Every structure is written in C-alpha cells, then in structure tokens.
Amino acid sequence: MKKDNAVVMKKFALATLMLSFLPSASYSQQDILSSLSNKLKYLNQRQSVISHNIANADTPGFKARDLEEFRINSASGSNMGIKLQATAPGHIGGATSVAHFKTIKQDDSYDTSLDGNNVSLEEQMIKMAETDMEYNKVVGIMRQYNGLVRSAIGGNR
C-alpha cells in the first residue's frame, strides 16, 4: 500500500513539474515534450552566451549579454514548443524555429571598468551554475517521463 502511494505521489510531482513550464491551458503530451526539448535548447544557447561573456572578460568595450527569459507565448501559440495546429485542409500549420533565441544586452548596472568592459566574472559564474541546475532539472523530468511511459507499456526493458 505504501509503495502504491509513493508511485502515485511521484507521478503527481512529475506532472506538476512538467506543467510548471506551461501557462494554464490544456496541452498534449507532444506539446509538453516539445516545450521541454525547447527549454533544453534555450539553456544550451544561454550557456554559450555566458561562456562568450566569460571569454571576453578582458576585452575592452565588451558588454555582457544574456538571453530573454524562456517563456511560452500562449496568446499566439507561436513561441517555443507550441505549434499551431491546422484544423482544416486549407489551413497551414505553424512551424516554430528555436535556432535563435533573442539575445539582449545586459543592463549597465554592473561596474564598468575603465576600458568599458562590464563583465562580472562572479555574476557570470552564478548564471552558469543556475543554467546548469535548470538544465539538469529538465533532463530529470524528461527521464522520469520516459520511465513512466516505459512502465506503462510493459515494464523497464
């Protein structure tokens, strides 16, 4: 009995984590997996931007950059992971592109050195660690989901 309750609680926790990435609406499993996949792509690109900032910490005039926060635009359905669905033969389904997320310049609230560079290595290392933790969290959710699917179709093979 305790084991059954633990399984139910684990499934509930997984569903809650998966839905935390989405706005309140009804989405299919494919939409959820697509959104999680796009979140991984976003985090990968963000890690690259942060690495670029660190590599240019001593470049005169270099301004640190970051990506806009990952979010799903529920109003248009056109943002990362949620694809427009064709409801009639004449309609065109919307394809989404996640190759490039919008890069924004960092605000100038950080100390700028005499050479015009505003990269704070400490701040960049914190962002890198946060991005890594978020990436590991999403990968964990996807692994748990795959495990649940495997167990639903006949056990862990």
The 8 nearest C-alpha neighbors of each residue, nearest first, counted from 0:
[[1, 3, 2, 4, 5, 6, 7, 8],
 [2, 0, 4, 3, 5, 6, 7, 8],
 [1, 3, 5, 0, 4, 6, 7, 8],
 [4, 2, 6, 0, 5, 1, 7, 8],
 [5, 3, 7, 1, 6, 2, 8, 0],
 [4, 6, 2, 8, 3, 7, 9, 1],
 [7, 5, 9, 3, 4, 8, 10, 2],
 [8, 6, 4, 10, 9, 5, 11, 3],
 [9, 7, 11, 5, 10, 6, 12, 4],
 [8, 10, 6, 12, 11, 7, 5, 13],
 [11, 9, 13, 7, 8, 12, 14, 6],
 [10, 12, 8, 14, 13, 9, 15, 7],
 [13, 11, 15, 9, 10, 14, 8, 16],
 [14, 12, 10, 16, 15, 11, 17, 9],
 [13, 15, 17, 11, 16, 12, 18, 10],
 [14, 16, 12, 18, 13, 17, 19, 11],
 [17, 15, 19, 13, 18, 14, 12, 140],
 [18, 16, 14, 19, 15, 20, 13, 140],
 [17, 19, 15, 21, 20, 16, 14, 31],
 [18, 20, 16, 17, 21, 15, 22, 14],
 [21, 19, 18, 17, 22, 16, 70, 34],
 [22, 20, 18, 19, 23, 71, 17, 24],
 [21, 23, 24, 73, 20, 71, 19, 18],
 [24, 22, 21, 25, 18, 73, 19, 26],
 [25, 23, 22, 26, 21, 73, 18, 27],
 [24, 26, 27, 23, 22, 21, 30, 18],
 [27, 25, 30, 24, 28, 31, 29, 81],
 [26, 28, 30, 29, 31, 25, 32, 81],
 [27, 29, 31, 30, 32, 26, 33, 34],
 [28, 30, 32, 27, 31, 33, 26, 34],
 [31, 29, 33, 27, 28, 32, 81, 26],
 [30, 32, 28, 34, 29, 33, 35, 27],
 [33, 31, 35, 29, 34, 30, 36, 28],
 [32, 34, 80, 36, 30, 31, 35, 29],
 [35, 33, 80, 37, 31, 36, 32, 30],
 [34, 36, 38, 32, 37, 33, 31, 39],
 [37, 35, 33, 39, 38, 34, 32, 40],
 [36, 38, 40, 34, 39, 35, 80, 79],
 [37, 39, 35, 41, 36, 40, 34, 42],
 [40, 38, 42, 36, 37, 41, 43, 134],
 [41, 39, 37, 43, 38, 42, 44, 36],
 [40, 42, 38, 44, 39, 43, 37, 45],
 [43, 41, 45, 39, 44, 40, 46, 38],
 [44, 42, 40, 46, 41, 45, 39, 47],
 [43, 45, 47, 41, 46, 42, 40, 48],
 [46, 44, 42, 48, 47, 43, 41, 66],
 [45, 47, 49, 43, 44, 48, 50, 42],
 [48, 46, 44, 50, 45, 49, 51, 43],
 [49, 47, 51, 45, 50, 46, 65, 52],
 [48, 50, 52, 46, 51, 47, 45, 123],
 [51, 49, 47, 53, 52, 48, 46, 54],
 [50, 52, 48, 54, 49, 53, 47, 55],
 [53, 51, 49, 55, 50, 63, 54, 56],
 [52, 54, 50, 56, 55, 51, 49, 120],
 [53, 55, 51, 52, 56, 50, 57, 58],
 [56, 54, 58, 52, 53, 57, 51, 61],
 [55, 57, 53, 118, 54, 58, 52, 120],
 [58, 56, 55, 59, 116, 54, 61, 118],
 [59, 57, 55, 61, 56, 60, 116, 114],
 [60, 58, 114, 116, 61, 115, 57, 56],
 [59, 61, 115, 116, 114, 58, 62, 117],
 [62, 60, 116, 59, 58, 63, 115, 55],
 [63, 61, 117, 116, 60, 64, 118, 105],
 [64, 62, 118, 52, 105, 117, 61, 104],
 [65, 63, 104, 105, 103, 62, 52, 48],
 [64, 66, 103, 102, 105, 48, 104, 67],
 [67, 65, 102, 103, 101, 45, 68, 100],
 [66, 68, 101, 103, 102, 69, 65, 100],
 [67, 69, 66, 70, 65, 41, 101, 100],
 [70, 68, 67, 71, 38, 41, 66, 79],
 [71, 69, 68, 72, 79, 78, 20, 21],
 [70, 72, 78, 73, 79, 21, 69, 22],
 [71, 73, 78, 74, 76, 75, 70, 77],
 [72, 74, 76, 75, 71, 22, 78, 77],
 [75, 73, 72, 76, 77, 71, 78, 22],
 [74, 76, 77, 73, 72, 78, 83, 71],
 [77, 75, 73, 81, 72, 74, 78, 83],
 [78, 76, 75, 82, 81, 95, 72, 83],
 [77, 79, 72, 71, 76, 81, 80, 95],
 [80, 78, 81, 71, 37, 97, 34, 95],
 [79, 81, 34, 33, 37, 82, 30, 78],
 [82, 80, 76, 30, 79, 78, 77, 83],
 [81, 83, 93, 94, 80, 84, 77, 76],
 [82, 84, 93, 92, 76, 85, 81, 77],
 [83, 85, 92, 86, 82, 93, 91, 90],
 [84, 86, 92, 90, 87, 91, 83, 88],
 [87, 85, 84, 90, 88, 89, 92, 91],
 [86, 88, 90, 89, 85, 91, 84, 92],
 [89, 87, 90, 86, 85, 91, 92, 84],
 [90, 88, 87, 91, 85, 86, 92, 84],
 [91, 89, 85, 87, 88, 92, 86, 84],
 [90, 92, 85, 93, 89, 84, 88, 83],
 [93, 91, 85, 84, 83, 94, 90, 82],
 [92, 94, 83, 82, 91, 95, 84, 77],
 [95, 93, 82, 92, 96, 83, 77, 81],
 [94, 96, 77, 82, 93, 97, 79, 78],
 [95, 97, 98, 94, 79, 99, 78, 80],
 [96, 98, 99, 79, 100, 95, 37, 40],
 [99, 97, 96, 100, 40, 41, 44, 95],
 [100, 98, 97, 101, 96, 44, 102, 41],
 [101, 99, 102, 97, 98, 66, 41, 67],
 [100, 102, 66, 67, 103, 99, 65, 68],
 [103, 101, 66, 65, 100, 67, 104, 64],
 [102, 104, 65, 66, 64, 67, 101, 105],
 [105, 103, 64, 65, 106, 63, 102, 62],
 [104, 106, 64, 63, 65, 103, 107, 62],
 [105, 107, 108, 104, 109, 63, 64, 62],
 [106, 108, 109, 105, 117, 110, 111, 62],
 [107, 109, 106, 110, 105, 111, 117, 119],
 [110, 108, 107, 117, 111, 119, 106, 118],
 [109, 111, 117, 112, 108, 107, 119, 118],
 [110, 112, 117, 116, 115, 109, 113, 107],
 [111, 113, 115, 114, 116, 117, 110, 59],
 [112, 114, 115, 111, 116, 59, 60, 117],
 [113, 115, 59, 112, 116, 60, 111, 58],
 [116, 114, 60, 112, 113, 111, 59, 117],
 [115, 117, 60, 61, 59, 112, 111, 114],
 [116, 118, 111, 62, 110, 109, 112, 63],
 [119, 117, 63, 56, 116, 120, 62, 52],
 [118, 120, 122, 121, 123, 117, 109, 56],
 [119, 121, 123, 122, 124, 118, 53, 56],
 [120, 122, 124, 119, 123, 125, 126, 118],
 [123, 121, 125, 119, 124, 120, 126, 118],
 [122, 124, 126, 120, 125, 121, 127, 119],
 [123, 125, 127, 121, 126, 122, 120, 128],
 [126, 124, 122, 128, 123, 127, 129, 121],
 [127, 125, 123, 129, 124, 128, 130, 122],
 [126, 128, 124, 130, 125, 129, 123, 131],
 [127, 129, 131, 125, 130, 126, 124, 132],
 [130, 128, 126, 132, 131, 127, 133, 125],
 [131, 129, 133, 127, 128, 132, 126, 134],
 [130, 132, 128, 134, 129, 133, 127, 135],
 [133, 131, 135, 129, 134, 130, 136, 128],
 [132, 134, 136, 130, 135, 131, 129, 137],
 [135, 133, 131, 137, 136, 132, 130, 138],
 [134, 136, 138, 132, 133, 137, 139, 131],
 [135, 137, 133, 139, 134, 138, 132, 140],
 [136, 138, 140, 134, 139, 135, 141, 133],
 [139, 137, 135, 141, 140, 136, 142, 134],
 [140, 138, 142, 136, 137, 141, 135, 143],
 [141, 139, 137, 143, 138, 142, 144, 136],
 [140, 142, 144, 138, 139, 143, 145, 137],
 [143, 141, 139, 145, 144, 140, 138, 146],
 [144, 142, 146, 140, 145, 141, 139, 147],
 [143, 145, 141, 147, 146, 142, 140, 148],
 [146, 144, 148, 142, 147, 143, 149, 141],
 [147, 145, 143, 149, 144, 148, 150, 142],
 [146, 148, 144, 150, 145, 149, 151, 143],
 [147, 149, 151, 145, 146, 150, 144, 152],
 [150, 148, 146, 152, 151, 147, 155, 154],
 [149, 151, 154, 147, 153, 148, 152, 155],
 [152, 150, 148, 149, 153, 147, 154, 146],
 [153, 151, 149, 150, 154, 148, 155, 147],
 [154, 152, 150, 151, 149, 155, 156, 148],
 [153, 155, 150, 149, 156, 152, 151, 146],
 [154, 156, 149, 150, 153, 146, 152, 151],
 [155, 154, 149, 153, 150, 152, 146, 148]]
